[in-house]
Amino acid sequence: MTRATARLAVSVGCPSGIGPEVSVAAAAAVTSRSVRVLLVGDLDSLQDAAGLVDVDPARLVRVGSAAEGFASRRGAIPVLSPLPVAPRWRVPGKPSRQGGAAQLAWVDLATDLVRRGEADALVTGPVSKDAIARSGVSGSKGFLGHTEHLARRLRAREVTMAFHAHERGLTTSLVTTHLPLAKVPRAITAEGVARATYWTGWLLARLAAGRKQRPRLAVCALNPHAGENGLLGHEEDDVIAPGIAAARRRLARSAIRIDVTGPVAAESAFRHAQGGRFEGVVAMYHDQATIPMKLLGFGDAVNLSLGLPIVRTSVDHGTAYDRAGKGTASAAGMIEAMKLAVRLVEAPAS
C-alpha cells in the first residue's frame, strides 16, 4: 500500500503517566507532508504536556472527526478528545479509575478509526493495565494489555506480540504472552509455535522488501540447552519442532522467503542474533524475549501486534509514573513506533 500521506491515529495512554508528553513530542517531530498524526486523548492534559516538552500548546487543536484532523492546517497537531478527564483524575503519577476508563475509550476509538479506513495505522501510548481493569467499563474486565484486547475487539483469530529494534536490526516475538511462569509449559503448543513463527517471518519479509538476502529467524527452545536430548525436557521434540515444521510449510505456501532455524537454546539464539546471524528470534514466553530486547534496545524498541487486520505499533515502555509531569521522558520510542507504522503502511503486501 502506498499513500501520498500516511495517517496515524495515536491513543496517548494513561493521562497520569508519560504518554501525553511522549505523544505530543513525537507528533511534533514526525508530522510532515507525508505523515499526519491525530492524537486521541484529553486535550487539556496534552496541552499541559506540550508546555513540558517545548512544543507550543497552541499547535494542539481540538477536532470533531478524523477527517477534520488529517485535513487540519500544516503545523497543527489535531486532537480528538472523546472522553475528557477532570484535572483531579489526571494528576501526574497518580492513576485513577476514571483515567483508566478514558485510556480504554481512546484505544477503542483510535482502533475503530483504522478499522473503518479513516486512518492507516494505530499507534498506542503506554497504558495502566491495573487502572483499566479497575475502571469497570465495558471491555475492561481482566484487561491484560493491548494485544489481547485488540485481538478480541477486532476478532482476530491469531495474534502475535512482537518487538522490533531498528538500530539493532532485531525483531523478537512471543509464543505466549502475559501468563504466570508456572502456566507457560502447558500453554506452549505446536499451533502456537507455528503461529508466532509464521507471523514473525511475515514481518521480517515486509521489513526486508527489496533486499536480496533472505531474512533469518531462530526459534528458541523452552528448556536449558534445548532440552539436552530429553534430559532437561521434551517440549523441544514434542511441541516446538513440529510447530517449526508447520510454520515452514505455511511460509512456503504464502511464498514468504525466510530461513527458519530451531529449536535453538535461547541464550545462543539471542547471542547470535546480536552478532548478526539472525534478524529475528521467536521466544516461548514473555521474559525470554523482553529481557534481552530491553537490554539491547530499551527506549527505542517498538512493540507490535502481528496478525491483526490493521497495523498497530506501540512504545516498548510503561507509564513511568515516577517521571510523569517532569518533561524528562524520552520520546524516542514513540517516534520509532510512528516511523515503523508508516513503514508498514507503505511496505508492499507479502
N, C-alpha and C positions, 0 to 999 in steps of 0.2 A: 504493500500500500504506500502510495506517495501522495502527499498533500502539499499545497503551497504553504500552508500553515498548520502546525501540529497544535492541537487544542488539549490542554491538560486540566483536568478537574482535580483539585487538591483539597482533601479533607485535612484540616490543620491539626487534629489531635486534641489532647487534653488542654483546655484553656488555662489550667493552673500549672502546666508544665512548659517546656521549652518549645513545643510545637508551633505556637504563634510566631515566636521570634525567628526560628529557622525557616518557617514557611514564607514569611514576609521577606527576609533577606534573600532567600533563594529565588523567589518570584521576581524581585528587583534585579537580580543578577542574570536570570535566564531569559526573561521576556524580551522578544525581539520581533522582527518582521516575520520570521519563520516559526516562532514558538510563542503561543499565547497561554497565559496561566490564569485560571479562575480559582480564587481561594473560596472554600466553603467553610464558614466558621462565624464566630462572633465579631462583628465589625469593630466594636469598641475595644475589645482585647487585642485585636490585630493592629489597631491604630496605636494603642499603648506600646505594643511590641515594636512597631516601626520606629518610635522615638528612641528605643533602646539600641537599635541596630543601625542607626544613621540612615534611615530611609524616611523621606518626608511623609508624614502621616496624611498629608493632603493628596498623595498619589492613590491612596486607598479609597475607592468609591463604591457605594452600595449599588447593586444592580438587581433587577427583578427576575432575570432569567439568564440562562447560559448564553443564549444568542446575543442578548444585550451586552453581556460581559465580554464575549470574544470580539464584539464589534466596537468596544469602547476605544476612546482616543489613545493614541500612542503615548506611552509613558505612564498611563494609568494602571493600577493594579485592581481589577474588579473583585468585589467580594459579594458572594451570595450568602445571606445570613438568615436561614430559615428558622432558627431557634436561638434567639439571643440569650445570653447568660447574665444575670444580675451581678453587679460587682462583688457582692458578698459570697457568691458561689464560684468565683474565678480568681481567688487570691493566690498569687504565686506560691507554689509549694504546698498548697492545701486542697487536694482534690475533694470533690463533693459528688453526691448522688445526682444533683442537678447537672453538674458538669459532665457526669457520666452519660446521662440521657442525651445531652447535646452532642457529645462526641459520636454516639451511635447514629443519631439523626444526620449528622454531617457526612459520616461514612456512607450511609444508605443513599442520601441524595446524590452525592458525587458518583456513587456506583451506578445509580439509575440514569444519570446523565450520559454516562459512557454506554450503558446497555441500550439506551434509546438512540444512540448515534449523535447526541448533542455535544459530545466531547469525544476525543480519540483515545484517551488513556486516563486511568485513575492513579493518582499518587497519594499515598497516605502518610500523615504525620503520626508521631508516637502517641498511643492512647494508654489509658489506665484500664487494664482488664478488670481490676477489682471495682473501680468506680462504675464501669459499665455494668458489670454483673450485679452490683448492688442497687442500680438505678430503678429496677423494677419495670422498665418499659418493655414493650413488645420486642422480642428478639434478644433481650439482654441476659436471660436466664442461662447460666452455665457458659457465658462468653469466655472463650479461651484465646481468641486472637482473630486477626483479620482473615487469615487463610481459611479457618474453619467457618467463620461467619459468612464470608463471601461465597464459599462453596455451597452453603445452604441457600443463601439468598438467590444465587444465580443457577441453582440446581445443576451444578457441575458434578458429573459422576466420578471424576478422578482429578484430584488437585495435589500438587506437589509444592512444598515450601522450598525455596532455593535462595542462595545468596551469591552475589556477583561483585568481585572487587576488580574494577577496571585496571587500576595501576598494577595490580599483581597478575592480571590475566588469568584469574582463577574463579571458577564457579563451583559451588558445592550445593548439594540438595539433601533432603531428608526422606527416608522411608517412613518413619514415624515422627510425630511432631511433639505436642505438649502432653506427655504421658509421664506418670511416675516411673522411675527406672525399673522397679520391680515388675512392671507390666510390659516392658519392651520386648523380651524374647518371644512371648506368645503373640504379640502384635505384628511381628515381622512375618510376612507371608511371601510366597513366590510372586503372587499377583502384585503385592506392594512393591517389591523389588523391581519387578518388570515395569510398573507404572513410573516410579521415580527415575529409573534408568532411561526409559523412553523419553520422558519429558525433558530431562536434563540434556540428553542428546539432541532433542529438537531445538532447545535453546542454544546450545553450542553451535549448531548448524546455522542458525539465524545470525548469531554474532560473527560467524566466520564467513558469511556470504561474500563471494568474490575471491576468497583465498584458495590456493591450490591444495594445500596440505589438509588432510582430514583432521578434525579435532579428535583428541584422545581423552577417553573417560575411564577412570578407575572406579570400581565398586568395592566398597570396604567390606571386610569381614565383620562379624559381631564379636567374636572371641579373640583373645590374645593369640598372636601368631597364626591367625586364620584357622584356629581350631586345632593346630598341630596334629593333622590327620586323625581327628576324632578324639584325641587325648583330652582336649580342652573344650569339647563341644561338637555338636553335629549340625548346627544350623547352616554352616557353610555348604555342606554337601546336600542336606535335605531340603533347604529352602532357598538360599541365596544363589547357588549355582543354577538351579532350574529357572529362577527369576531372571538371571542374566541371559540365559539361553532364549527365553521367551521375548525379552526386550530386543535381542539381536534380530530375531525373526520379524518383529513388528517394525523395527527401524528399517530393515531391508524392504518390507512391503511398502513403506512410506517413502522409499528412495532417499532416506536420510543417511548420508555417508559419515559414519562415526566408527572409530576403533574403540571397542569396549574391552577392558581387562578386569579380571576379578574371579573370585573374591581375593582382595589384597588386604593384608594386615593394615589397619587404619594408620598406625604410626608410619608405615612405609608409604602408604598412598599419599598422605599429605606432605611428607618429606620430598617425595619425588615430584609432586605437583609444584611445590615451591621451587624446585630446581628446574622446572620447565618440561618435565617428561609428560605431564598430563595437564590439560586445560580445565578438566572437571573432575570432581570426586562426588560419588554418591555415598552418603553416610547412613548408618542404620538408625541412629537416634539423635536427639537434639544436641546434647553437649559434644558428641563425637564430631559434629560439624562446626558448632558455633565457637568452641574453644580455639581451634586452630584458625578459623576465619577471623575471629576478633583479635587474635594475636597478630595476624598478618595484615588485616585491613580495617581495623576498628576506626569508625568515624567516616570512612569513605565507602565501605561496602554497602550494597543495595540489597534489600530483601524483595523477592518476587514471589508471586503465586502463579505457578505454571499449571496449565490445564483449564483455566477459566476461559469463558468465551470473550473476555476482554483483556486488555493489557493492564496489569497492576504492578506498580513498584512502590517501594517504601524505604524510609530510613532504616538502618540496622542498629538503632539505639532506642533507649527508652525515654521516659518523660523527664528524667533528670530534675526532679523537684528541688534538689539542693542548689541548682544553678538557675532555676526559673526566675524571671523578673530582673536578672542582673545584666543581661545583654552580653554575656560572655560565651554563650554556647556557639559552637561552630556550625555553620550552615552547609559545610562541605558534603555531608551525607545526603541532605535534601537536594542539593544541586546535582549530585551524581544520580539520585533517583529520578529527577526530572530529565536529565540527559539520557539516561538509559531508556526511559519511557518513550522519548522521541525516537531514539534509535530503533526500538522495537516496532513502533508505529510505522516507521519508514522502511524497515527491512522487508525484502521480498518474502512472500509467503513460502514456507517449506512444502 
